[in-house]
Every structure is written in structure tokens, then in C-alpha cells.
Amino acid sequence: MVWFSVGSAAIGAALGFWILGAPWLAAPGLAAASSEGDRPLWWAWVQALEPWCSSFVTWGMLREFEHWKLRAGLSTQWQAAHWLSARCLLAALGAVGAGAFGGIVEPDLIWIVLPMCSGGLAGFCWPSLWLRRRAVQRRQVMARELPFMLDLLTLCVEAGLSLPSALVQVARNAPEGPLRRSLVEAAALERTGMGRSQWLDQWAQNTGVSGVRSLVLALAQADRLGMSLGPLLRGQAAQQRSERFLRAEKLALEAPVRMLFPMVLCIFPCTFLVIGFPVVVKFLQSGL
């Protein structure tokens, strides 16, 4: 009987590993490709679920994902069906993990079903929250990189380069970052026949940074009116640097408010405990 149980367990484990490992074996070179772009190590299982999830992708889901995909800077390999399959996969993993934990804590049906529902919901919703958070962080990084890029663009224009040549030089020689990558991707659209004003508008829309949008509008106005680009770009750089300083000052002023909650919740109770415990002990020893 013992050997039968051990053999059954071994067969079940081998079958489970074969089922779970089949997508990985069907994607050769996945481990080497996973380090490129935003392709995760579990991309094989995402591709395995993609045909099942593609029919459930609605127009609203597609429009929302494409919007946040551009803002977050995800690679083009991510499609709405892949994203939905990844969310379903994480939901299944969260449900199984939470259900197993609930069963270990209390072997009751209610303690298994409720954690499974909570874990599945959390696993399904977490990727959307992560995508929005990544878009916000990327926008903040680009806002910090914009003043230096404007200085470099001003230097190229004042050195005698035209605006298209200056943009190409900035895209090639600017420090590595999300703003430079977005400019390179937008400038690549010009080789497809798109006009400069159109791909600049596309660049401003993809970044979601107010400074880039104001720069594009200023360049379009200067192109229509025939204005000199040097003073215009220098003023834009000074304005963006001033706005960056104001954002840093705002965060510094918000720091005491953000520190209030951990101080009230963690530091003050410990302080009162350290101060009040000897007093309470003396009162108890004196019989009061």
C-alpha cells in the first residue's frame, strides 16, 4: 500500500511538471529572450493562455490597455490578449496560494473559499495597478530629464543645426532614459513618411508630460511664425527647471504630513510606553 501511494504521488508529480513545463519547452530560447524588454520568465504560459483569452478582450479593454501601455513604456510584444492572459494567470496563482494558506490555517471550507476569492481578485487587479504606477513613475522620471534635454537641444540649435538635425543629435547623444527612448521611437515614425509636427504630437501624447506638450506647441508656433528657436528653447529649459524645483519643494513640504501617520501609529505609542511603564510599576508597588 505504501509503495502504491509513493508511485501514485510520483506519477502525479511527473504529470504536473509535464503539464506546467510544456509551454516552456515549446518556446526555445525563452530564457535568453526574457532579459530583453519587458518579457517575463513566465511569458511561455502567457502565450499558452493567449488563444483562450483573446476572444474575451473588449474594445474598452483594448483602448485602456493601449493608452496605459504607451504611458508605461511597455514593449510592442505586449498585446491586450497577452495582458489579459497574464492577469488570469496571476489570478489563478493568487487563488491557489491563498486557498492553500487558508486550508493550512483552518481546514474549513469557508477558510478556503474566502481566501481563494480574495487572492484571485488581488492577482487579477494587481497588474492594472502596477501598470498605472509604472506610468506615473515613468512620467516623473521624464519630467526630471526634460530640462537637460532642452539644454542639449538649445546647444545644438544655437550651434547652427536645423531643428530636425538637432532632434536627431539629441536622440543619439542624450543620456539614457525613458525620455530619450520615447524620442527615438517617435523620431523613427518620420522614416515611415509621417510629418515632423505629427510625430512630435505623437511624442507628446505618448509621454504624457506637460513640459513635452508645451515644447511641442511652442515649436509648432515658432514654425508657423518664423520665430528664432534659440531664445525659445532657452526659455523652455529655464521654465522646466523652475517647475522641477517647485515640484521638489512641494514634495519637501509634504514630507511632514506623510511622516505624521507612522509617527502617530508607531513612534508615539512606543514613547508613551517607555515613559509610562515605570510610572505604572511604581504606582503598583506603592499600592495605589
Steps between C-alpha positions, in 0.01 A plus 500: 500500500785735583675428170175558313455841670861598427468391137173690456653813651803472269280453193281796603806721557650400164169567324468839668856600407439387143179704469653808660828471310350438156466872413861564606631213287290619205675841504871448424737775602248650742748532784737706284218712359347566840777746581404716202229758542214426737454130423475312833628152572142370498437633149458143366192445715367840394531394137334167580197678650484774234280305250247433776490862619505680164125450447423671834684824417249783456549833325505678834772271635700540180473880504592524869795264466641679195473831685686383809742288297634810325515696825678218687745432217423131453655331200297436187491124565236558767150485354165526675446123479842436655423745778165334574659155502769626741230637730310170488820308574580718800140470617526120489830504687362739761188290550695174537755654736244675718276192508791277602598743775142519627473121501819472703387760754147361540387186310151628442317570176431865578868556584595360161237665278535854636882515470475349153257772388709773661827368356349459154358853504829644623698310236265619225501867605865539599641520140276797419611683813864418420460630144354830619768536765771435243347763269506757782861420592607515137332838456682633807836378370439661161403827666835498681691422180328764289700813606835344409363378169376851425845639582654254256244589234567871554874443467453314171269766356726788603797316348334536158308174461147496370222374726475151335879454521501626859227254596698216340813601692307517826348158436848357439706673769260568788548296820326166506151521646131466421480848346778427253348161411162659440660765277686233300179300453309812393776618264496158334150581376647765269658223292151362438395824326342676800557874522711654774208676666300176503766285665575778748132503595515121528806534724323745730195274517702189581704661775214671678740766635367854504847642427534294182153610390583867553828452314324347201244782494777761521691337214186488286429867570859598423483306174184685394620846602865463399634571850859441607530165674799578724334742746180296489673177599708674764184642655337157492801348676496767769127453553531122530789533745295740710204262496725213605622707795141581595406131487793414726398777740143368504619149585717641778200682648292181481760295688385602855140412416603159368713438808208577732327165455801276584590729789151480653466128432850375584721755677259672740360177655854371562599832654198506729563137596864568590407808702187365664606144585736596790234734640236225494741254665575747781129559552437127523789449742378782724153350513320786328 
